[in-house]
Amino acid sequence: MALSVTDAPQRRAGIKTALRFFQTKMPALPVPMALNFLLAMDLSRTVVDCMLPKQEKVIAFRSRTEAEFRLFYTRPGASKHASGINPHQRIAVQYTVHNPTAALESYTTGAIDVWSIPANNQKLAIAPRALTYGVMAVGGGIQLIIPDAARNLTVTNVAK
């Protein structure tokens, strides 16, 4: 299997939930990207297809040059250091759900962040699947994949 995970009931359930979410809520998601998303999930923990209600707060850790609305968010109070991304130059952006919206909730796993600009003193690790280098990022935090974020969330606060 391309995921290289043990065949355990919890992992199978998480993969099944995530793939069903991708198929129904993100049908244009390319298979290699879906695989990357699965590889960044801690599949030993529960994966949940959920609805975020109106007025719920979520946050995202964004760089100052990054688009405000992307796919990955988390719950308020989460640490950028457990988010599976390089925390360097990331700020918390708070959002409020203004239309109930679907989300896939899972826990992050450690990943080699090849998409963020590393600090000069950060050690780089080889990311063989991406054929490049990146910063080893710590996981363990909750992540929310929100496909229609720009339509269903409003930015309510940006950390200074």
C-alpha positions as a printed NumPy array, in Angstrom:
array([[  0.   ,   0.   ,   0.   ],
       [  1.28 ,   3.482,  -0.841],
       [  0.698,   4.663,   2.734],
       [  2.964,   2.041,   4.325],
       [  0.866,   1.83 ,   7.494],
       [ -0.014,  -1.261,   9.454],
       [ -3.341,  -2.833,   8.646],
       [ -5.153,  -2.116,  11.916],
       [ -8.871,  -1.377,  12.407],
       [ -8.292,   2.212,  13.631],
       [ -6.059,   3.02 ,  10.656],
       [ -8.448,   1.418,   8.156],
       [-11.342,   3.406,   9.627],
       [ -9.378,   6.663,   9.404],
       [ -8.347,   6.021,   5.805],
       [-11.916,   5.117,   4.874],
       [-13.323,   8.27 ,   6.531],
       [-10.731,  10.512,   4.891],
       [-11.14 ,   8.988,   1.421],
       [-14.93 ,   9.277,   1.631],
       [-14.554,  12.939,   2.676],
       [-12.163,  13.639,  -0.21 ],
       [-14.491,  11.905,  -2.679],
       [-17.657,  13.704,  -1.551],
       [-16.368,  17.113,  -0.396],
       [-13.241,  17.495,  -2.579],
       [-13.908,  15.475,  -5.756],
       [-11.32 ,  17.41 ,  -7.794],
       [ -8.51 ,  16.585,  -5.339],
       [ -5.802,  14.713,  -7.272],
       [ -5.006,  11.24 ,  -5.93 ],
       [ -1.326,  12.087,  -5.185],
       [ -2.466,  15.076,  -3.083],
       [ -4.99 ,  12.915,  -1.204],
       [ -2.146,  10.483,  -0.492],
       [  0.008,  13.359,   0.821],
       [ -2.84 ,  14.442,   3.116],
       [ -3.2  ,  10.88 ,   4.436],
       [  0.542,  10.614,   5.029],
       [  0.398,  13.764,   7.188],
       [ -2.368,  12.299,   9.404],
       [ -1.787,  10.275,  12.542],
       [ -4.   ,   7.374,  11.498],
       [ -3.567,   5.662,  14.86 ],
       [ -6.033,   8.274,  16.156],
       [ -9.634,   8.964,  15.195],
       [-10.419,  10.756,  11.918],
       [-13.83 ,  12.465,  11.867],
       [-15.98 ,  13.902,   9.09 ],
       [-17.788,  16.702,  10.934],
       [-19.821,  19.881,  10.459],
       [-18.56 ,  23.112,  11.954],
       [-21.555,  25.116,  13.21 ],
       [-22.184,  28.792,  12.622],
       [-20.194,  31.022,  15.025],
       [-17.555,  28.368,  15.781],
       [-14.011,  29.743,  15.932],
       [-11.059,  28.15 ,  14.16 ],
       [ -7.485,  29.315,  13.629],
       [ -4.75 ,  28.811,  11.068],
       [ -1.022,  29.424,  11.222],
       [ -0.118,  31.433,   8.141],
       [  2.973,  33.202,   6.924],
       [  2.488,  36.892,   6.198],
       [  2.702,  36.247,   2.43 ],
       [  0.332,  33.282,   2.39 ],
       [ -3.303,  33.419,   1.316],
       [ -5.696,  33.72 ,   4.269],
       [ -7.978,  30.984,   2.995],
       [ -6.429,  27.605,   2.374],
       [ -7.346,  24.066,   3.397],
       [ -5.72 ,  23.558,   6.807],
       [ -7.007,  24.979,  10.094],
       [ -7.089,  23.985,  13.754],
       [ -8.887,  24.72 ,  16.993],
       [ -8.211,  27.841,  19.093],
       [ -5.499,  27.219,  21.677],
       [ -3.571,  24.817,  19.439],
       [  0.187,  25.193,  19.171],
       [  1.847,  25.949,  15.866],
       [  4.676,  23.735,  17.118],
       [  2.476,  20.61 ,  16.929],
       [  0.769,  21.433,  13.64 ],
       [  2.909,  19.409,  11.236],
       [  4.277,  22.598,   9.604],
       [  7.436,  24.635,  10.031],
       [  6.461,  27.2  ,  12.712],
       [  9.043,  29.756,  11.513],
       [  7.397,  33.134,  10.751],
       [  3.867,  31.761,  11.218],
       [  1.182,  33.894,  12.834],
       [ -2.22 ,  32.843,  14.139],
       [ -5.197,  33.978,  12.087],
       [ -8.611,  33.566,  13.729],
       [-11.745,  32.822,  11.748],
       [-15.439,  32.568,  12.55 ],
       [-17.667,  30.114,  10.733],
       [-20.464,  32.156,   9.127],
       [-22.079,  29.232,   7.251],
       [-22.074,  25.698,   8.67 ],
       [-19.324,  23.867,   6.814],
       [-17.889,  20.386,   6.428],
       [-14.469,  19.62 ,   7.878],
       [-12.237,  16.593,   8.205],
       [-10.734,  16.492,  11.696],
       [ -7.621,  14.466,  12.389],
       [ -4.328,  14.683,  14.236],
       [ -1.133,  15.652,  12.475],
       [  1.909,  13.48 ,  12.277],
       [  5.479,  14.657,  11.909],
       [  6.194,  15.757,   8.36 ],
       [  8.975,  17.27 ,   6.317],
       [  7.671,  20.739,   5.468],
       [  8.905,  21.495,   1.94 ],
       [  6.424,  24.321,   1.261],
       [  7.538,  26.87 ,   3.915],
       [ 10.607,  29.092,   3.868],
       [ 13.008,  27.825,   6.543],
       [ 14.924,  30.05 ,   8.948],
       [ 18.636,  30.388,   8.203],
       [ 19.559,  28.249,  11.225],
       [ 17.01 ,  25.455,  10.699],
       [ 18.382,  22.054,   9.8  ],
       [ 16.981,  20.594,   6.607],
       [ 15.96 ,  16.983,   6.111],
       [ 15.722,  15.098,   2.847],
       [ 12.139,  14.694,   1.602],
       [ 12.596,  11.765,  -0.815],
       [  9.036,  11.728,  -2.201],
       [  9.248,  15.45 ,  -3.004],
       [ 12.834,  15.144,  -4.291],
       [ 13.856,  18.153,  -2.206],
       [ 14.724,  19.3  ,   1.322],
       [ 12.545,  20.703,   4.074],
       [ 12.228,  21.263,   7.805],
       [ 11.166,  18.34 ,   9.983],
       [  7.951,  19.548,  11.629],
       [  6.448,  18.106,  14.787],
       [  2.924,  16.682,  14.75 ],
       [  0.423,  15.728,  17.397],
       [ -2.012,  18.628,  17.03 ],
       [ -5.535,  18.664,  15.662],
       [ -5.957,  19.667,  12.043],
       [ -9.133,  20.559,  10.221],
       [ -9.327,  20.305,   6.448],
       [-12.   ,  22.803,   5.368],
       [-12.613,  22.663,   1.596],
       [-14.873,  25.714,   1.188],
       [-13.165,  27.968,   3.702],
       [-13.309,  31.174,   1.63 ],
       [-17.087,  30.827,   1.297],
       [-17.814,  29.75 ,   4.85 ],
       [-15.288,  31.468,   7.13 ],
       [-14.633,  35.104,   7.973],
       [-11.272,  36.39 ,   9.235],
       [-11.901,  37.879,  12.658],
       [ -8.419,  38.484,  14.037],
       [ -4.816,  38.377,  12.853],
       [ -2.022,  38.107,  15.44 ],
       [  0.534,  40.884,  15.309]])
